[in-house]
Amino acid sequence: MSYEILRFLHVIGATVLLGTGAGIAFFMVISNRSGDPRLIAHVAGIVVLADTVFTATAAILQPITGYLLAREVGWPLLSGWVALSLVLYVFVGLFWLPVVWMQIRLRNMARLAATQGEPLPKAYHRLYRWWFTFGFPAFGAVLAIIWLMLTRPSL
């Protein structure tokens, strides 16, 4: 596969990861602010679907295109900015995997509250705060990875 095609696919993957992450966070935060279990359940359902279809697909393909791109260009995987990008990618995954589980739990708690005509339970609000907190380091690391890909600093 040519360098241009690999680079294009890798940039699209990075864009999907950043864009979907930002979009998911935005919609979850806005729906949560409503306090309406029906709205939150609906939005969280879409968020879980988007994470499954877009984020998970890009998260799987990103290291593949990155490896092929590095091999094509001759960048060593275990040194410099490429190695730091890989470390940050694992770091993002360590936050993203629990977030997916949290989103599913948040969706389920909101669905139950909506079905029963009750307010969201305290457990929902606790878990939401964890979900919100986990987003910051993961999002920051994604931004750092993109910066490393764009600038390719000598480290």
Secondary structure, DSSP 8 states (H G I E B T S, - for coil): --HHHHHHHHHHHHHHHHHHHHHHHHHHHHHHHH--HHHHHHHHHHHHHHIIIIIHHHHHHHHHHHHHHHHHHT--TTSHHHHHHHHHHHHHHHHHHHHHHHHHHHHHHHHHHHHHT----HHHHHHHHHHHHHHHHHHHHHHHHHHHHHH----
